[in-house]
């Protein structure tokens, strides 16, 4: 909704992954980047850029990533690492 004439919705496009539910191995980056898209839509460009940069930093470092990307970090670990970078 670029015109902002009706409510906007933000969600990552993926399945519910019932096969890995409760294991702490789901990659939260798509959900977090969707939050950045929402922030940008709301005019919070600096906050959105900080979130984008934090996710990019983790991907470039390649250490704190979930198993789907070849790492061993948990969903919570990745989320915490992104939050730590954003809070700096």
PDB file of N, CA, C and O in Angstrom:
ATOM      1  N   UNK A   1       0.827  -1.185   0.000  1.00  0.00           N
ATOM      2  CA  UNK A   1       0.000   0.000   0.000  1.00  0.00           C
ATOM      3  C   UNK A   1       0.874   1.253   0.000  1.00  0.00           C
ATOM      4  O   UNK A   1       0.947   1.944   1.016  1.00  0.00           O
ATOM      5  N   UNK A   2       1.523   1.555  -1.090  1.00  0.00           N
ATOM      6  CA  UNK A   2       2.410   2.721  -1.143  1.00  0.00           C
ATOM      7  C   UNK A   2       1.702   4.045  -0.880  1.00  0.00           C
ATOM      8  O   UNK A   2       2.317   4.994  -0.392  1.00  0.00           O
ATOM      9  N   UNK A   3       0.414   4.111  -1.201  1.00  0.00           N
ATOM     10  CA  UNK A   3      -0.327   5.360  -1.000  1.00  0.00           C
ATOM     11  C   UNK A   3      -0.759   5.576   0.443  1.00  0.00           C
ATOM     12  O   UNK A   3      -1.200   6.665   0.811  1.00  0.00           O
ATOM     13  N   UNK A   4      -0.631   4.536   1.257  1.00  0.00           N
ATOM     14  CA  UNK A   4      -1.036   4.591   2.668  1.00  0.00           C
ATOM     15  C   UNK A   4      -2.502   4.992   2.821  1.00  0.00           C
ATOM     16  O   UNK A   4      -2.859   5.717   3.750  1.00  0.00           O
ATOM     17  N   UNK A   5      -3.347   4.517   1.905  1.00  0.00           N
ATOM     18  CA  UNK A   5      -4.769   4.825   1.966  1.00  0.00           C
ATOM     19  C   UNK A   5      -5.565   3.761   2.704  1.00  0.00           C
ATOM     20  O   UNK A   5      -6.705   4.004   3.099  1.00  0.00           O
ATOM     21  N   UNK A   6      -4.990   2.611   2.890  1.00  0.00           N
ATOM     22  CA  UNK A   6      -5.615   1.529   3.650  1.00  0.00           C
ATOM     23  C   UNK A   6      -4.542   0.923   4.546  1.00  0.00           C
ATOM     24  O   UNK A   6      -3.352   1.138   4.314  1.00  0.00           O
ATOM     25  N   UNK A   7      -4.941   0.173   5.559  1.00  0.00           N
ATOM     26  CA  UNK A   7      -3.931  -0.425   6.446  1.00  0.00           C
ATOM     27  C   UNK A   7      -2.949  -1.310   5.680  1.00  0.00           C
ATOM     28  O   UNK A   7      -3.306  -1.944   4.688  1.00  0.00           O
ATOM     29  N   UNK A   8      -1.733  -1.339   6.149  1.00  0.00           N
ATOM     30  CA  UNK A   8      -0.692  -2.173   5.550  1.00  0.00           C
ATOM     31  C   UNK A   8      -0.419  -3.371   6.442  1.00  0.00           C
ATOM     32  O   UNK A   8      -0.582  -3.300   7.660  1.00  0.00           O
ATOM     33  N   UNK A   9      -0.005  -4.468   5.833  1.00  0.00           N
ATOM     34  CA  UNK A   9       0.352  -5.668   6.581  1.00  0.00           C
ATOM     35  C   UNK A   9       1.767  -6.064   6.197  1.00  0.00           C
ATOM     36  O   UNK A   9       2.193  -5.880   5.057  1.00  0.00           O
ATOM     37  N   UNK A  10       2.479  -6.603   7.156  1.00  0.00           N
ATOM     38  CA  UNK A  10       3.864  -6.993   6.934  1.00  0.00           C
ATOM     39  C   UNK A  10       4.064  -8.406   7.464  1.00  0.00           C
ATOM     40  O   UNK A  10       3.786  -8.679   8.632  1.00  0.00           O
ATOM     41  N   UNK A  11       4.542  -9.294   6.617  1.00  0.00           N
ATOM     42  CA  UNK A  11       4.846 -10.652   7.044  1.00  0.00           C
ATOM     43  C   UNK A  11       5.878 -11.258   6.107  1.00  0.00           C
ATOM     44  O   UNK A  11       5.871 -10.988   4.905  1.00  0.00           O
ATOM     45  N   UNK A  12       6.759 -12.073   6.657  1.00  0.00           N
ATOM     46  CA  UNK A  12       7.705 -12.764   5.785  1.00  0.00           C
ATOM     47  C   UNK A  12       6.960 -13.863   5.029  1.00  0.00           C
ATOM     48  O   UNK A  12       5.975 -14.409   5.527  1.00  0.00           O
ATOM     49  N   UNK A  13       7.421 -14.174   3.863  1.00  0.00           N
ATOM     50  CA  UNK A  13       6.780 -15.220   3.078  1.00  0.00           C
ATOM     51  C   UNK A  13       7.535 -16.522   3.290  1.00  0.00           C
ATOM     52  O   UNK A  13       8.635 -16.715   2.773  1.00  0.00           O
ATOM     53  N   UNK A  14       6.936 -17.387   4.043  1.00  0.00           N
ATOM     54  CA  UNK A  14       7.500 -18.718   4.269  1.00  0.00           C
ATOM     55  C   UNK A  14       6.430 -19.583   4.898  1.00  0.00           C
ATOM     56  O   UNK A  14       5.382 -19.078   5.299  1.00  0.00           O
ATOM     57  N   UNK A  15       6.672 -20.851   4.988  1.00  0.00           N
ATOM     58  CA  UNK A  15       5.727 -21.757   5.612  1.00  0.00           C
ATOM     59  C   UNK A  15       5.864 -21.742   7.122  1.00  0.00           C
ATOM     60  O   UNK A  15       6.719 -21.050   7.674  1.00  0.00           O
ATOM     61  N   UNK A  16       5.022 -22.505   7.776  1.00  0.00           N
ATOM     62  CA  UNK A  16       5.043 -22.548   9.240  1.00  0.00           C
ATOM     63  C   UNK A  16       6.109 -23.492   9.787  1.00  0.00           C
ATOM     64  O   UNK A  16       6.386 -23.473  10.986  1.00  0.00           O
ATOM     65  N   UNK A  17       6.701 -24.302   8.945  1.00  0.00           N
ATOM     66  CA  UNK A  17       7.791 -25.226   9.307  1.00  0.00           C
ATOM     67  C   UNK A  17       7.468 -26.088  10.524  1.00  0.00           C
ATOM     68  O   UNK A  17       8.226 -26.087  11.494  1.00  0.00           O
ATOM     69  N   UNK A  18       6.353 -26.827  10.489  1.00  0.00           N
ATOM     70  CA  UNK A  18       6.009 -27.665  11.643  1.00  0.00           C
ATOM     71  C   UNK A  18       7.055 -28.735  11.941  1.00  0.00           C
ATOM     72  O   UNK A  18       7.132 -29.232  13.064  1.00  0.00           O
ATOM     73  N   UNK A  19       7.857 -29.089  10.943  1.00  0.00           N
ATOM     74  CA  UNK A  19       8.879 -30.117  11.142  1.00  0.00           C
ATOM     75  C   UNK A  19      10.018 -29.661  12.050  1.00  0.00           C
ATOM     76  O   UNK A  19      10.752 -30.495  12.580  1.00  0.00           O
ATOM     77  N   UNK A  20      10.177 -28.351  12.237  1.00  0.00           N
ATOM     78  CA  UNK A  20      11.241 -27.861  13.125  1.00  0.00           C
ATOM     79  C   UNK A  20      10.687 -27.060  14.308  1.00  0.00           C
ATOM     80  O   UNK A  20      11.443 -26.437  15.053  1.00  0.00           O
ATOM     81  N   UNK A  21       9.372 -27.083  14.471  1.00  0.00           N
ATOM     82  CA  UNK A  21       8.741 -26.332  15.563  1.00  0.00           C
ATOM     83  C   UNK A  21       9.320 -26.742  16.912  1.00  0.00           C
ATOM     84  O   UNK A  21       9.489 -27.928  17.197  1.00  0.00           O
ATOM     85  N   UNK A  22       9.618 -25.751  17.727  1.00  0.00           N
ATOM     86  CA  UNK A  22      10.104 -25.992  19.077  1.00  0.00           C
ATOM     87  C   UNK A  22      11.564 -26.393  19.184  1.00  0.00           C
ATOM     88  O   UNK A  22      12.049 -26.640  20.288  1.00  0.00           O
ATOM     89  N   UNK A  23      12.273 -26.465  18.076  1.00  0.00           N
ATOM     90  CA  UNK A  23      13.671 -26.886  18.101  1.00  0.00           C
ATOM     91  C   UNK A  23      14.656 -25.722  18.204  1.00  0.00           C
ATOM     92  O   UNK A  23      15.844 -25.930  18.448  1.00  0.00           O
ATOM     93  N   UNK A  24      14.161 -24.504  18.018  1.00  0.00           N
ATOM     94  CA  UNK A  24      15.045 -23.343  18.120  1.00  0.00           C
ATOM     95  C   UNK A  24      16.018 -23.207  16.968  1.00  0.00           C
ATOM     96  O   UNK A  24      17.086 -22.615  17.122  1.00  0.00           O
ATOM     97  N   UNK A  25      15.658 -23.754  15.804  1.00  0.00           N
ATOM     98  CA  UNK A  25      16.579 -23.683  14.669  1.00  0.00           C
ATOM     99  C   UNK A  25      16.018 -22.880  13.494  1.00  0.00           C
ATOM    100  O   UNK A  25      16.674 -22.759  12.460  1.00  0.00           O
ATOM    101  N   UNK A  26      14.821 -22.337  13.643  1.00  0.00           N
ATOM    102  CA  UNK A  26      14.240 -21.528  12.565  1.00  0.00           C
ATOM    103  C   UNK A  26      15.029 -20.227  12.420  1.00  0.00           C
ATOM    104  O   UNK A  26      15.445 -19.628  13.412  1.00  0.00           O
ATOM    105  N   UNK A  27      15.223 -19.811  11.204  1.00  0.00           N
ATOM    106  CA  UNK A  27      15.958 -18.581  10.924  1.00  0.00           C
ATOM    107  C   UNK A  27      15.007 -17.390  11.093  1.00  0.00           C
ATOM    108  O   UNK A  27      14.029 -17.286  10.353  1.00  0.00           O
ATOM    109  N   UNK A  28      15.273 -16.486  12.052  1.00  0.00           N
ATOM    110  CA  UNK A  28      14.375 -15.354  12.291  1.00  0.00           C
ATOM    111  C   UNK A  28      14.651 -14.137  11.411  1.00  0.00           C
ATOM    112  O   UNK A  28      13.961 -13.124  11.526  1.00  0.00           O
ATOM    113  N   UNK A  29      15.651 -14.225  10.532  1.00  0.00           N
ATOM    114  CA  UNK A  29      16.061 -13.029   9.790  1.00  0.00           C
ATOM    115  C   UNK A  29      14.965 -12.472   8.886  1.00  0.00           C
ATOM    116  O   UNK A  29      14.830 -11.253   8.783  1.00  0.00           O
ATOM    117  N   UNK A  30      14.183 -13.320   8.232  1.00  0.00           N
ATOM    118  CA  UNK A  30      13.110 -12.820   7.365  1.00  0.00           C
ATOM    119  C   UNK A  30      12.076 -12.053   8.184  1.00  0.00           C
ATOM    120  O   UNK A  30      11.608 -10.994   7.765  1.00  0.00           O
ATOM    121  N   UNK A  31      11.726 -12.582   9.336  1.00  0.00           N
ATOM    122  CA  UNK A  31      10.766 -11.890  10.201  1.00  0.00           C
ATOM    123  C   UNK A  31      11.330 -10.553  10.668  1.00  0.00           C
ATOM    124  O   UNK A  31      10.619  -9.548  10.687  1.00  0.00           O
ATOM    125  N   UNK A  32      12.583 -10.542  11.038  1.00  0.00           N
ATOM    126  CA  UNK A  32      13.221  -9.309  11.516  1.00  0.00           C
ATOM    127  C   UNK A  32      13.323  -8.283  10.389  1.00  0.00           C
ATOM    128  O   UNK A  32      13.080  -7.097  10.611  1.00  0.00           O
ATOM    129  N   UNK A  33      13.677  -8.721   9.195  1.00  0.00           N
ATOM    130  CA  UNK A  33      13.744  -7.799   8.057  1.00  0.00           C
ATOM    131  C   UNK A  33      12.362  -7.272   7.677  1.00  0.00           C
ATOM    132  O   UNK A  33      12.233  -6.149   7.190  1.00  0.00           O
ATOM    133  N   UNK A  34      11.332  -8.084   7.900  1.00  0.00           N
ATOM    134  CA  UNK A  34       9.969  -7.613   7.685  1.00  0.00           C
ATOM    135  C   UNK A  34       9.643  -6.488   8.658  1.00  0.00           C
ATOM    136  O   UNK A  34       8.962  -5.527   8.298  1.00  0.00           O
ATOM    137  N   UNK A  35      10.127  -6.607   9.881  1.00  0.00           N
ATOM    138  CA  UNK A  35       9.960  -5.517  10.845  1.00  0.00           C
ATOM    139  C   UNK A  35      10.643  -4.247  10.373  1.00  0.00           C
ATOM    140  O   UNK A  35      10.130  -3.147  10.577  1.00  0.00           O
ATOM    141  N   UNK A  36      11.801  -4.399   9.743  1.00  0.00           N
ATOM    142  CA  UNK A  36      12.502  -3.233   9.188  1.00  0.00           C
ATOM    143  C   UNK A  36      11.686  -2.596   8.068  1.00  0.00           C
ATOM    144  O   UNK A  36      11.638  -1.372   7.948  1.00  0.00           O
ATOM    145  N   UNK A  37      11.050  -3.423   7.252  1.00  0.00           N
ATOM    146  CA  UNK A  37      10.187  -2.886   6.196  1.00  0.00           C
ATOM    147  C   UNK A  37       9.040  -2.076   6.792  1.00  0.00           C
ATOM    148  O   UNK A  37       8.678  -1.021   6.271  1.00  0.00           O
ATOM    149  N   UNK A  38       8.472  -2.576   7.884  1.00  0.00           N
ATOM    150  CA  UNK A  38       7.389  -1.863   8.552  1.00  0.00           C
ATOM    151  C   UNK A  38       7.887  -0.536   9.115  1.00  0.00           C
ATOM    152  O   UNK A  38       7.223   0.491   8.976  1.00  0.00           O
ATOM    153  N   UNK A  39       9.052  -0.559   9.746  1.00  0.00           N
ATOM    154  CA  UNK A  39       9.621   0.678  10.279  1.00  0.00           C
ATOM    155  C   UNK A  39       9.814   1.708   9.169  1.00  0.00           C
ATOM    156  O   UNK A  39       9.500   2.884   9.348  1.00  0.00           O
ATOM    157  N   UNK A  40      10.323   1.272   8.037  1.00  0.00           N
ATOM    158  CA  UNK A  40      10.538   2.175   6.907  1.00  0.00           C
ATOM    159  C   UNK A  40       9.202   2.748   6.422  1.00  0.00           C
ATOM    160  O   UNK A  40       9.101   3.939   6.128  1.00  0.00           O
ATOM    161  N   UNK A  41       8.200   1.908   6.345  1.00  0.00           N
ATOM    162  CA  UNK A  41       6.861   2.340   5.929  1.00  0.00           C
ATOM    163  C   UNK A  41       6.300   3.391   6.887  1.00  0.00           C
ATOM    164  O   UNK A  41       5.581   4.300   6.472  1.00  0.00           O
ATOM    165  N   UNK A  42       6.631   3.259   8.162  1.00  0.00           N
ATOM    166  CA  UNK A  42       6.149   4.197   9.180  1.00  0.00           C
ATOM    167  C   UNK A  42       7.003   5.455   9.270  1.00  0.00           C
ATOM    168  O   UNK A  42       6.748   6.321  10.106  1.00  0.00           O
ATOM    169  N   UNK A  43       8.007   5.560   8.419  1.00  0.00           N
ATOM    170  CA  UNK A  43       8.844   6.750   8.405  1.00  0.00           C
ATOM    171  C   UNK A  43      10.043   6.680   9.324  1.00  0.00           C
ATOM    172  O   UNK A  43      10.744   7.676   9.505  1.00  0.00           O
ATOM    173  N   UNK A  44      10.290   5.522   9.904  1.00  0.00           N
ATOM    174  CA  UNK A  44      11.424   5.329  10.812  1.00  0.00           C
ATOM    175  C   UNK A  44      12.610   4.780  10.017  1.00  0.00           C
ATOM    176  O   UNK A  44      13.081   3.669  10.260  1.00  0.00           O
ATOM    177  N   UNK A  45      13.076   5.580   9.068  1.00  0.00           N
ATOM    178  CA  UNK A  45      14.129   5.131   8.156  1.00  0.00           C
ATOM    179  C   UNK A  45      15.437   4.780   8.853  1.00  0.00           C
ATOM    180  O   UNK A  45      16.084   3.797   8.493  1.00  0.00           O
ATOM    181  N   UNK A  46      15.830   5.568   9.839  1.00  0.00           N
ATOM    182  CA  UNK A  46      17.092   5.301  10.542  1.00  0.00           C
ATOM    183  C   UNK A  46      17.013   3.984  11.306  1.00  0.00           C
ATOM    184  O   UNK A  46      17.960   3.197  11.286  1.00  0.00           O
ATOM    185  N   UNK A  47      15.902   3.743  11.972  1.00  0.00           N
ATOM    186  CA  UNK A  47      15.734   2.490  12.713  1.00  0.00           C
ATOM    187  C   UNK A  47      15.740   1.306  11.752  1.00  0.00           C
ATOM    188  O   UNK A  47      16.360   0.280  12.031  1.00  0.00           O
ATOM    189  N   UNK A  48      15.057   1.447  10.632  1.00  0.00           N
ATOM    190  CA  UNK A  48      15.026   0.376   9.634  1.00  0.00           C
ATOM    191  C   UNK A  48      16.425   0.094   9.096  1.00  0.00           C
ATOM    192  O   UNK A  48      16.807  -1.063   8.924  1.00  0.00           O
ATOM    193  N   UNK A  49      17.177   1.141   8.836  1.00  0.00           N
ATOM    194  CA  UNK A  49      18.543   0.972   8.332  1.00  0.00           C
ATOM    195  C   UNK A  49      19.420   0.269   9.360  1.00  0.00           C
ATOM    196  O   UNK A  49      20.275  -0.538   8.994  1.00  0.00           O
ATOM    197  N   UNK A  50      19.219   0.562  10.638  1.00  0.00           N
ATOM    198  CA  UNK A  50      19.986  -0.108  11.693  1.00  0.00           C
ATOM    199  C   UNK A  50      19.689  -1.601  11.724  1.00  0.00           C
ATOM    200  O   UNK A  50      20.602  -2.415  11.867  1.00  0.00           O
ATOM    201  N   UNK A  51      18.427  -1.961  11.592  1.00  0.00           N
ATOM    202  CA  UNK A  51      18.055  -3.378  11.585  1.00  0.00           C
ATOM    203  C   UNK A  51      18.646  -4.064  10.353  1.00  0.00           C
ATOM    204  O   UNK A  51      19.237  -5.138  10.461  1.00  0.00           O
ATOM    205  N   UNK A  52      18.486  -3.445   9.192  1.00  0.00           N
ATOM    206  CA  UNK A  52      19.060  -4.017   7.964  1.00  0.00           C
ATOM    207  C   UNK A  52      20.565  -4.237   8.106  1.00  0.00           C
ATOM    208  O   UNK A  52      21.086  -5.290   7.737  1.00  0.00           O
ATOM    209  N   UNK A  53      21.252  -3.238   8.641  1.00  0.00           N
ATOM    210  CA  UNK A  53      22.708  -3.322   8.798  1.00  0.00           C
ATOM    211  C   UNK A  53      23.104  -4.422   9.776  1.00  0.00           C
ATOM    212  O   UNK A  53      24.109  -5.103   9.571  1.00  0.00           O
ATOM    213  N   UNK A  54      22.323  -4.599  10.832  1.00  0.00           N
ATOM    214  CA  UNK A  54      22.627  -5.641  11.817  1.00  0.00           C
ATOM    215  C   UNK A  54      22.509  -7.027  11.197  1.00  0.00           C
ATOM    216  O   UNK A  54      23.365  -7.883  11.415  1.00  0.00           O
ATOM    217  N   UNK A  55      21.460  -7.245  10.432  1.00  0.00           N
ATOM    218  CA  UNK A  55      21.289  -8.540   9.769  1.00  0.00           C
ATOM    219  C   UNK A  55      22.421  -8.771   8.769  1.00  0.00           C
ATOM    220  O   UNK A  55      22.991  -9.861   8.714  1.00  0.00           O
ATOM    221  N   UNK A  56      22.741  -7.761   7.989  1.00  0.00           N
ATOM    222  CA  UNK A  56      23.827  -7.879   7.017  1.00  0.00           C
ATOM    223  C   UNK A  56      25.154  -8.185   7.706  1.00  0.00           C
ATOM    224  O   UNK A  56      25.936  -9.001   7.219  1.00  0.00           O
ATOM    225  N   UNK A  57      25.404  -7.532   8.832  1.00  0.00           N
ATOM    226  CA  UNK A  57      26.649  -7.769   9.569  1.00  0.00           C
ATOM    227  C   UNK A  57      26.748  -9.228  10.004  1.00  0.00           C
ATOM    228  O   UNK A  57      27.803  -9.845   9.864  1.00  0.00           O
ATOM    229  N   UNK A  58      25.658  -9.781  10.529  1.00  0.00           N
ATOM    230  CA  UNK A  58      25.694 -11.189  10.947  1.00  0.00           C
ATOM    231  C   UNK A  58      25.943 -12.102   9.755  1.00  0.00           C
ATOM    232  O   UNK A  58      26.720 -13.053   9.847  1.00  0.00           O
ATOM    233  N   UNK A  59      25.289 -11.817   8.644  1.00  0.00           N
ATOM    234  CA  UNK A  59      25.486 -12.647   7.453  1.00  0.00           C
ATOM    235  C   UNK A  59      26.925 -12.570   6.949  1.00  0.00           C
ATOM    236  O   UNK A  59      27.507 -13.582   6.560  1.00  0.00           O
ATOM    237  N   UNK A  60      27.490 -11.377   6.958  1.00  0.00           N
ATOM    238  CA  UNK A  60      28.874 -11.214   6.492  1.00  0.00           C
ATOM    239  C   UNK A  60      29.865 -11.914   7.412  1.00  0.00           C
ATOM    240  O   UNK A  60      30.841 -12.502   6.946  1.00  0.00           O
ATOM    241  N   UNK A  61      29.617 -11.854   8.724  1.00  0.00           N
ATOM    242  CA  UNK A  61      30.517 -12.511   9.675  1.00  0.00           C
ATOM    243  C   UNK A  61      30.393 -14.025   9.580  1.00  0.00           C
ATOM    244  O   UNK A  61      31.378 -14.746   9.740  1.00  0.00           O
ATOM    245  N   UNK A  62      29.186 -14.502   9.320  1.00  0.00           N
ATOM    246  CA  UNK A  62      28.957 -15.929   9.145  1.00  0.00           C
ATOM    247  C   UNK A  62      29.114 -16.777  10.384  1.00  0.00           C
ATOM    248  O   UNK A  62      29.206 -18.000  10.279  1.00  0.00           O
ATOM    249  N   UNK A  63      29.147 -16.167  11.555  1.00  0.00           N
ATOM    250  CA  UNK A  63      29.339 -16.925  12.790  1.00  0.00           C
ATOM    251  C   UNK A  63      28.023 -17.198  13.504  1.00  0.00           C
ATOM    252  O   UNK A  63      27.760 -18.330  13.909  1.00  0.00           O
ATOM    253  N   UNK A  64      27.206 -16.184  13.660  1.00  0.00           N
ATOM    254  CA  UNK A  64      25.945 -16.326  14.378  1.00  0.00           C
ATOM    255  C   UNK A  64      24.829 -16.478  13.359  1.00  0.00           C
ATOM    256  O   UNK A  64      24.077 -15.541  13.092  1.00  0.00           O
ATOM    257  N   UNK A  65      24.734 -17.682  12.794  1.00  0.00           N
ATOM    258  CA  UNK A  65      23.698 -17.981  11.816  1.00  0.00           C
ATOM    259  C   UNK A  65      23.083 -19.340  12.129  1.00  0.00           C
ATOM    260  O   UNK A  65      23.694 -20.184  12.784  1.00  0.00           O
ATOM    261  N   UNK A  66      21.883 -19.526  11.654  1.00  0.00           N
ATOM    262  CA  UNK A  66      21.139 -20.753  11.922  1.00  0.00           C
ATOM    263  C   UNK A  66      21.586 -21.885  10.989  1.00  0.00           C
ATOM    264  O   UNK A  66      22.262 -21.639   9.990  1.00  0.00           O
ATOM    265  N   UNK A  67      21.207 -23.125  11.320  1.00  0.00           N
ATOM    266  CA  UNK A  67      21.647 -24.280  10.534  1.00  0.00           C
ATOM    267  C   UNK A  67      21.307 -24.223   9.042  1.00  0.00           C
ATOM    268  O   UNK A  67      22.045 -24.774   8.225  1.00  0.00           O
ATOM    269  N   UNK A  68      20.209 -23.570   8.676  1.00  0.00           N
ATOM    270  CA  UNK A  68      19.850 -23.505   7.255  1.00  0.00           C
ATOM    271  C   UNK A  68      20.880 -22.736   6.436  1.00  0.00           C
ATOM    272  O   UNK A  68      20.948 -22.884   5.216  1.00  0.00           O
ATOM    273  N   UNK A  69      21.681 -21.913   7.114  1.00  0.00           N
ATOM    274  CA  UNK A  69      22.738 -21.147   6.447  1.00  0.00           C
ATOM    275  C   UNK A  69      24.126 -21.721   6.730  1.00  0.00           C
ATOM    276  O   UNK A  69      25.142 -21.106   6.408  1.00  0.00           O
ATOM    277  N   UNK A  70      24.152 -22.903   7.334  1.00  0.00           N
ATOM    278  CA  UNK A  70      25.422 -23.559   7.602  1.00  0.00           C
ATOM    279  C   UNK A  70      25.998 -23.295   8.976  1.00  0.00           C
ATOM    280  O   UNK A  70      27.125 -23.700   9.262  1.00  0.00           O
ATOM    281  N   UNK A  71      25.246 -22.624   9.832  1.00  0.00           N
ATOM    282  CA  UNK A  71      25.722 -22.325  11.178  1.00  0.00           C
ATOM    283  C   UNK A  71      25.143 -23.267  12.212  1.00  0.00           C
ATOM    284  O   UNK A  71      24.516 -24.273  11.881  1.00  0.00           O
ATOM    285  N   UNK A  72      25.364 -22.923  13.468  1.00  0.00           N
ATOM    286  CA  UNK A  72      24.844 -23.755  14.553  1.00  0.00           C
ATOM    287  C   UNK A  72      24.115 -22.924  15.607  1.00  0.00           C
ATOM    288  O   UNK A  72      23.795 -23.431  16.683  1.00  0.00           O
ATOM    289  N   UNK A  73      23.853 -21.667  15.311  1.00  0.00           N
ATOM    290  CA  UNK A  73      23.172 -20.799  16.270  1.00  0.00           C
ATOM    291  C   UNK A  73      21.681 -21.107  16.314  1.00  0.00           C
ATOM    292  O   UNK A  73      21.114 -21.661  15.372  1.00  0.00           O
ATOM    293  N   UNK A  74      21.070 -20.741  17.415  1.00  0.00           N
ATOM    294  CA  UNK A  74      19.636 -20.941  17.582  1.00  0.00           C
ATOM    295  C   UNK A  74      18.864 -19.718  17.097  1.00  0.00           C
ATOM    296  O   UNK A  74      19.435 -18.660  16.838  1.00  0.00           O
ATOM    297  N   UNK A  75      17.574 -19.892  16.984  1.00  0.00           N
ATOM    298  CA  UNK A  75      16.687 -18.778  16.641  1.00  0.00           C
ATOM    299  C   UNK A  75      16.892 -17.642  17.629  1.00  0.00           C
ATOM    300  O   UNK A  75      17.064 -16.488  17.235  1.00  0.00           O
ATOM    301  N   UNK A  76      16.873 -17.974  18.909  1.00  0.00           N
ATOM    302  CA  UNK A  76      17.048 -16.969  19.956  1.00  0.00           C
ATOM    303  C   UNK A  76      18.430 -16.325  19.886  1.00  0.00           C
ATOM    304  O   UNK A  76      18.564 -15.115  20.071  1.00  0.00           O
ATOM    305  N   UNK A  77      19.440 -17.120  19.623  1.00  0.00           N
ATOM    306  CA  UNK A  77      20.797 -16.587  19.543  1.00  0.00           C
ATOM    307  C   UNK A  77      20.951 -15.568  18.428  1.00  0.00           C
ATOM    308  O   UNK A  77      21.596 -14.535  18.610  1.00  0.00           O
ATOM    309  N   UNK A  78      20.363 -15.855  17.278  1.00  0.00           N
ATOM    310  CA  UNK A  78      20.426 -14.914  16.158  1.00  0.00           C
ATOM    311  C   UNK A  78      19.646 -13.650  16.497  1.00  0.00           C
ATOM    312  O   UNK A  78      20.122 -12.540  16.260  1.00  0.00           O
ATOM    313  N   UNK A  79      18.452 -13.817  17.051  1.00  0.00           N
ATOM    314  CA  UNK A  79      17.658 -12.650  17.440  1.00  0.00           C
ATOM    315  C   UNK A  79      18.371 -11.790  18.460  1.00  0.00           C
ATOM    316  O   UNK A  79      18.375 -10.564  18.356  1.00  0.00           O
ATOM    317  N   UNK A  80      18.974 -12.433  19.448  1.00  0.00           N
ATOM    318  CA  UNK A  80      19.722 -11.688  20.471  1.00  0.00           C
ATOM    319  C   UNK A  80      20.918 -10.955  19.863  1.00  0.00           C
ATOM    320  O   UNK A  80      21.207  -9.818  20.237  1.00  0.00           O
ATOM    321  N   UNK A  81      21.608 -11.602  18.933  1.00  0.00           N
ATOM    322  CA  UNK A  81      22.778 -10.973  18.302  1.00  0.00           C
ATOM    323  C   UNK A  81      22.360  -9.747  17.491  1.00  0.00           C
ATOM    324  O   UNK A  81      23.040  -8.721  17.514  1.00  0.00           O
ATOM    325  N   UNK A  82      21.255  -9.855  16.785  1.00  0.00           N
ATOM    326  CA  UNK A  82      20.761  -8.710  16.014  1.00  0.00           C
ATOM    327  C   UNK A  82      20.357  -7.588  16.955  1.00  0.00           C
ATOM    328  O   UNK A  82      20.677  -6.426  16.705  1.00  0.00           O
ATOM    329  N   UNK A  83      19.660  -7.919  18.030  1.00  0.00           N
ATOM    330  CA  UNK A  83      19.247  -6.902  19.007  1.00  0.00           C
ATOM    331  C   UNK A  83      20.457  -6.215  19.629  1.00  0.00           C
ATOM    332  O   UNK A  83      20.439  -5.005  19.855  1.00  0.00           O
ATOM    333  N   UNK A  84      21.502  -6.982  19.904  1.00  0.00           N
ATOM    334  CA  UNK A  84      22.728  -6.413  20.484  1.00  0.00           C
ATOM    335  C   UNK A  84      23.369  -5.414  19.525  1.00  0.00           C
ATOM    336  O   UNK A  84      23.777  -4.328  19.938  1.00  0.00           O
ATOM    337  N   UNK A  85      23.458  -5.773  18.267  1.00  0.00           N
ATOM    338  CA  UNK A  85      24.058  -4.870  17.281  1.00  0.00           C
ATOM    339  C   UNK A  85      23.215  -3.606  17.136  1.00  0.00           C
ATOM    340  O   UNK A  85      23.757  -2.501  17.095  1.00  0.00           O
ATOM    341  N   UNK A  86      21.911  -3.758  17.059  1.00  0.00           N
ATOM    342  CA  UNK A  86      21.016  -2.603  16.898  1.00  0.00           C
ATOM    343  C   UNK A  86      21.103  -1.666  18.093  1.00  0.00           C
ATOM    344  O   UNK A  86      20.979  -0.451  17.941  1.00  0.00           O
ATOM    345  N   UNK A  87      21.314  -2.226  19.282  1.00  0.00           N
ATOM    346  CA  UNK A  87      21.326  -1.397  20.498  1.00  0.00           C
ATOM    347  C   UNK A  87      22.600  -0.574  20.661  1.00  0.00           C
ATOM    348  O   UNK A  87      22.658   0.296  21.531  1.00  0.00           O
ATOM    349  N   UNK A  88      23.610  -0.827  19.852  1.00  0.00           N
ATOM    350  CA  UNK A  88      24.876  -0.091  19.966  1.00  0.00           C
ATOM    351  C   UNK A  88      24.743   1.323  19.471  1.00  0.00           C
ATOM    352  O   UNK A  88      25.713   2.080  19.497  1.00  0.00           O
TER     353      UNK A  88
END
